[in-house]
Amino acid sequence: MSIISVLLLVLKYIGIILATLLGILILILLLLLFIPFRYFVYLSADGNFAIDVNVKIRWIFNWIYYCFVMKKSKKETKIFRVFSKKIINEQRRVKKESMQKDKIKKQGKTSGAIENIQLESKEEKKDDRIKNEEIETKYKIKEKSINDFSKENDVSKKVVKSHKNSLESEDVNKYNDIDEIVETDVIEEAEDAGFSLRNLLDYPNKKEIIMYTYQFLKKIFIHIRPRTFSSYLEFGLDDPSHTGYLLGAIGIISPFLGNSVHIKANFNEKILQGELEARGSFQIGIIIIYLANYLLKKPIREIVKNYLSS
């Protein structure tokens, strides 16, 4: 067996190993993209807009875990964990204050402990007052410097204006030519400004864009909508017209949520009471496929191309 045949055999096995590893990586990536995220949402209200909320999102045996809890319209807990490593772990300040009060109660509610807390609160207020005074002084100094700069700028403008008037009296035609040059430069800059919202409004295929966008959003909503949904809510806003608008929006969405939607509008008073519970899942891979299909549509592709070229 020659050396060349040995090298070819080694390269063959190396290629097989690399292709196998690449296939395994692609398979793992596809699994990660198409393993669903599962979510749970619970909301309850007692009639006075004091809302309790519990939101949880999980992925692959809690490898990615997010939790948000709010009680009586005050943030209670926020946790975000990735592979058992806590990225966010926040709790409201009221809980710390309650722990301090419980500590004082365990110590027998002594007046000394209460006085220490009062002194600490006074010191904190004093520090806040000092910080506010420092901020006010910095702001006054900054405002004074801005006023001085504006005065100097006004003086420089007057000098420039008088100089321009003197030049205009000497040669008016020269400035007419300059104005024409400036106008042409402004037109060229406007033409080279790139793709903007005005270009989008003037686009000839607006109906196709609206149709494709509606279809894309509809697919996304159907994909991420809750698989189980139940609600027994009564709501009312300050303005009855706003209540009507919100009720109309709910009426558009409710057919996609099943027959367990029981929402009542109250046009006489501001109120929110009842319960809502939703469970569902979504896959990142499916959303990426929908997005790619949307961006490959001809009018959308042209808009993206014009935007990137600008």
Summary of the structure (lengths in Angstrom):
residues: 310
radius of gyration: 33.0
end to end distance: 60.8
largest distance: 98.0
contacts: 721
relative contact order: 0.10
helix: 62%
strand: 22%
